[in-house]
Amino acid sequence: EYLAKGGLQAAYDRATERSNKLYNIIDKYPDFYKGYANKEDRSRINIVYNLTSEELEKKFLAEAAEEGLVDLKGHRSLGGIRVSIYNGTPDEGVEKLAEFMEKFYESNK
């Protein structure tokens, strides 16, 4: 399927574009969304971050679930939020999460 869409480079470009949508929001609000990885080490598939408190993370997860955004809870030892955007994840889902993150920030800053 990816050969018809431009091959490996097209898949890489799509993954980069999609992850950057979320990283741009994390970078835009660094006192609210706290990323783990250095910019040069960031994953294009698993985006992990914390919010300012565990209570706010629980609220984020609950409100995200109400919007149909599920399976975002972070690793049991690290906590936080973990977004996995594998190749099969629809672009619309990434866009919906980006919009939710902006809205959640505005409502809770």
Backbone as CSV, one residue per row, in Angstrom:
resi,resn,N_x,N_y,N_z,CA_x,CA_y,CA_z,C_x,C_y,C_z
1,GLU,0.829,-1.197,0.000,0.000,0.000,0.000,0.873,1.261,0.000
2,TYR,1.933,1.270,0.830,2.770,2.469,0.891,3.608,2.668,-0.362
3,LEU,3.905,1.596,-1.074,4.633,1.765,-2.335,3.834,2.620,-3.295
4,ALA,2.521,2.412,-3.342,1.659,3.199,-4.226,1.528,4.645,-3.757
5,LYS,1.793,4.886,-2.472,1.655,6.233,-1.904,2.992,6.953,-1.752
6,GLY,4.035,6.425,-2.346,5.326,7.094,-2.283,6.400,6.346,-1.521
7,GLY,6.103,5.165,-1.051,7.101,4.332,-0.410,7.437,4.743,1.011
8,LEU,8.609,4.306,1.424,9.073,4.531,2.790,9.173,6.018,3.137
9,GLN,9.625,6.810,2.191,9.747,8.242,2.457,8.381,8.863,2.745
10,ALA,7.362,8.450,2.002,6.005,8.968,2.230,5.502,8.566,3.612
11,ALA,5.769,7.340,4.020,5.359,6.877,5.346,6.077,7.679,6.435
12,TYR,7.369,7.904,6.248,8.159,8.694,7.202,7.617,10.126,7.286
13,ASP,7.353,10.733,6.137,6.851,12.108,6.106,5.494,12.220,6.794
14,ARG,4.634,11.241,6.567,3.304,11.244,7.194,3.441,11.116,8.707
15,ALA,4.277,10.202,9.173,4.476,10.016,10.612,5.037,11.280,11.253
16,THR,5.958,11.934,10.564,6.554,13.167,11.083,5.515,14.276,11.168
17,GLU,4.730,14.434,10.128,3.687,15.469,10.112,2.671,15.246,11.230
18,ARG,2.250,14.013,11.392,1.247,13.699,12.408,1.792,13.916,13.820
19,SER,2.996,13.431,14.094,3.551,13.613,15.434,3.840,15.084,15.713
20,ASN,4.275,15.822,14.701,4.554,17.246,14.894,3.308,18.033,15.276
21,LYS,2.136,17.606,14.813,0.891,18.277,15.223,0.762,18.277,16.733
22,LEU,1.092,17.148,17.341,0.973,17.037,18.791,2.160,17.669,19.502
23,TYR,3.372,17.440,18.998,4.545,18.052,19.625,4.481,19.578,19.564
24,ASN,3.922,20.130,18.518,3.810,21.595,18.422,2.945,22.150,19.539
25,ILE,1.912,21.428,19.924,1.061,21.869,21.038,1.815,21.734,22.352
26,ILE,2.512,20.617,22.535,3.314,20.435,23.747,4.347,21.554,23.865
27,ASP,4.995,21.898,22.770,6.005,22.957,22.776,5.392,24.346,22.969
28,LYS,4.191,24.518,22.492,3.495,25.811,22.593,3.125,26.138,24.043
29,TYR,2.833,25.094,24.832,2.418,25.267,26.225,3.322,24.460,27.160
30,PRO,4.602,24.783,27.228,5.550,23.949,27.994,5.310,23.947,29.502
31,ASP,4.588,24.927,30.020,4.286,24.935,31.449,3.024,24.144,31.770
32,PHE,2.366,23.620,30.741,1.129,22.868,30.921,1.308,21.414,30.485
33,TYR,1.830,21.228,29.258,2.139,19.901,28.728,3.654,19.710,28.821
34,LYS,4.076,18.704,29.560,5.506,18.472,29.797,5.974,17.226,29.051
35,GLY,6.713,17.427,27.976,7.232,16.302,27.208,8.401,15.643,27.908
36,TYR,8.612,14.358,27.635,9.730,13.606,28.223,11.009,13.750,27.407
37,ALA,10.893,13.535,26.131,12.079,13.374,25.290,12.642,14.702,24.800
38,ASN,13.954,14.729,24.620,14.581,15.870,23.956,14.049,15.925,22.529
39,LYS,13.985,17.106,21.960,13.417,17.255,20.615,14.077,16.334,19.599
40,GLU,15.377,16.169,19.678,16.074,15.348,18.683,15.848,13.844,18.897
41,ASP,15.281,13.469,20.046,15.070,12.054,20.356,13.595,11.648,20.340
42,ARG,12.722,12.520,19.927,11.288,12.257,19.986,10.854,11.160,19.015
43,SER,9.937,10.355,19.498,9.336,9.307,18.675,8.260,9.911,17.769
44,ARG,8.151,9.368,16.578,7.082,9.779,15.679,5.854,8.895,15.877
45,ILE,5.957,7.880,16.698,4.863,6.934,16.901,4.250,7.060,18.294
46,ASN,5.066,7.164,19.321,4.575,7.256,20.696,4.948,8.605,21.291
47,ILE,3.949,9.427,21.501,4.140,10.757,22.060,3.755,10.679,23.531
48,VAL,4.696,10.959,24.411,4.446,10.847,25.847,4.668,12.197,26.507
49,TYR,3.787,12.507,27.452,3.893,13.771,28.173,3.080,13.709,29.455
50,ASN,3.365,14.644,30.332,2.615,14.826,31.572,1.911,16.164,31.520
51,LEU,0.935,16.310,32.403,0.345,17.613,32.653,0.880,18.098,33.994
52,THR,0.385,19.197,34.491,0.968,19.804,35.685,0.670,19.056,36.977
53,SER,-0.334,18.183,36.966,-0.635,17.394,38.164,-1.311,16.093,37.756
54,GLU,-1.270,15.143,38.663,-1.928,13.860,38.414,-3.443,14.046,38.295
55,GLU,-3.997,14.963,39.093,-5.435,15.233,39.038,-5.831,15.783,37.668
56,LEU,-5.001,16.659,37.134,-5.289,17.228,35.817,-5.162,16.164,34.722
57,GLU,-4.232,15.252,34.882,-4.101,14.144,33.930,-5.348,13.264,33.951
58,LYS,-5.875,12.978,35.145,-7.102,12.189,35.251,-8.263,12.909,34.575
59,LYS,-8.350,14.204,34.765,-9.402,14.993,34.123,-9.232,14.969,32.605
60,PHE,-7.998,15.110,32.138,-7.698,15.056,30.706,-8.165,13.728,30.121
61,LEU,-7.799,12.629,30.775,-8.166,11.304,30.282,-9.683,11.110,30.274
62,ALA,-10.364,11.584,31.319,-11.819,11.432,31.399,-12.512,12.247,30.307
63,GLU,-12.096,13.487,30.133,-12.724,14.327,29.115,-12.374,13.855,27.708
64,ALA,-11.165,13.358,27.534,-10.782,12.810,26.230,-11.655,11.607,25.898
65,ALA,-11.897,10.751,26.880,-12.733,9.568,26.660,-14.146,9.971,26.252
66,GLU,-14.656,11.041,26.847,-15.979,11.543,26.475,-16.031,11.960,25.005
67,GLU,-14.873,12.339,24.468,-14.774,12.752,23.060,-14.416,11.580,22.137
68,GLY,-14.332,10.378,22.722,-13.982,9.204,21.929,-12.493,9.000,21.765
69,LEU,-11.702,9.728,22.526,-10.237,9.615,22.487,-9.824,8.731,23.661
70,VAL,-9.514,7.474,23.373,-9.274,6.492,24.430,-7.872,5.895,24.325
71,ASP,-7.525,5.117,25.327,-6.226,4.437,25.393,-5.063,5.423,25.404
72,LEU,-5.217,6.492,26.163,-4.183,7.528,26.241,-3.412,7.490,27.559
73,LYS,-3.797,6.615,28.468,-3.135,6.565,29.769,-1.700,6.103,29.598
74,GLY,-0.803,6.780,30.279,0.623,6.483,30.177,1.015,5.168,30.828
75,HIS,2.289,4.864,30.731,2.849,3.644,31.310,2.636,3.633,32.815
76,ARG,2.389,2.454,33.370,2.056,2.364,34.803,3.148,2.908,35.715
77,SER,4.402,2.856,35.303,5.470,3.362,36.174,5.765,4.844,35.939
78,LEU,5.448,5.360,34.763,5.715,6.768,34.452,4.487,7.650,34.592
79,GLY,3.325,7.066,34.413,2.099,7.863,34.443,1.994,8.735,33.204
80,GLY,1.273,9.814,33.341,1.143,10.754,32.246,0.250,10.261,31.127
81,ILE,0.501,10.790,29.950,-0.275,10.518,28.757,0.655,9.868,27.736
82,ARG,0.142,8.856,27.052,0.900,8.194,25.986,-0.016,8.060,24.782
83,VAL,0.355,8.741,23.717,-0.419,8.707,22.477,0.347,7.856,21.469
84,SER,-0.278,6.790,21.018,0.340,5.934,19.998,-0.356,6.195,18.668
85,ILE,0.415,6.689,17.705,-0.159,6.993,16.392,0.531,6.136,15.335
86,TYR,0.180,4.869,15.370,0.722,3.915,14.405,0.178,4.227,13.015
87,ASN,0.751,3.617,12.002,0.349,3.881,10.616,-1.140,3.708,10.394
88,GLY,-1.766,2.756,11.085,-3.190,2.500,10.903,-4.100,3.500,11.586
89,THR,-3.537,4.363,12.431,-4.343,5.377,13.098,-4.788,6.407,12.071
90,PRO,-6.091,6.677,11.994,-6.568,7.654,11.012,-6.041,9.067,11.303
91,ASP,-5.754,9.800,10.254,-5.309,11.186,10.407,-6.338,12.011,11.180
92,GLU,-7.615,11.697,10.986,-8.681,12.432,11.671,-8.579,12.278,13.187
93,GLY,-8.118,11.118,13.643,-7.946,10.909,15.075,-6.849,11.787,15.652
94,VAL,-5.766,11.946,14.916,-4.667,12.813,15.352,-5.148,14.263,15.391
95,GLU,-5.874,14.663,14.368,-6.409,16.027,14.312,-7.385,16.281,15.459
96,LYS,-8.243,15.306,15.734,-9.209,15.441,16.825,-8.503,15.587,18.165
97,LEU,-7.443,14.808,18.372,-6.687,14.916,19.620,-5.999,16.274,19.715
98,ALA,-5.421,16.755,18.632,-4.763,18.070,18.644,-5.767,19.160,19.017
99,GLU,-6.945,19.098,18.433,-7.990,20.084,18.763,-8.403,19.960,20.223
100,PHE,-8.521,18.733,20.717,-8.877,18.522,22.115,-7.804,19.084,23.040
101,MET,-6.542,18.848,22.723,-5.458,19.359,23.561,-5.493,20.881,23.645
102,GLU,-5.744,21.548,22.541,-5.857,23.014,22.535,-7.028,23.455,23.415
103,LYS,-8.167,22.814,23.223,-9.365,23.160,23.988,-9.158,22.893,25.479
104,PHE,-8.540,21.755,25.797,-8.308,21.412,27.199,-7.373,22.428,27.848
105,TYR,-6.357,22.830,27.138,-5.456,23.854,27.665,-6.227,25.130,27.972
106,GLU,-7.023,25.595,27.031,-7.769,26.840,27.201,-8.719,26.770,28.402
107,SER,-9.282,25.600,28.639,-10.240,25.431,29.736,-9.580,25.241,31.093
108,ASN,-8.310,24.896,31.107,-7.671,24.503,32.371,-6.365,25.216,32.690
109,LYS,-6.007,26.204,31.906,-4.715,26.877,32.137,-4.711,27.675,33.420
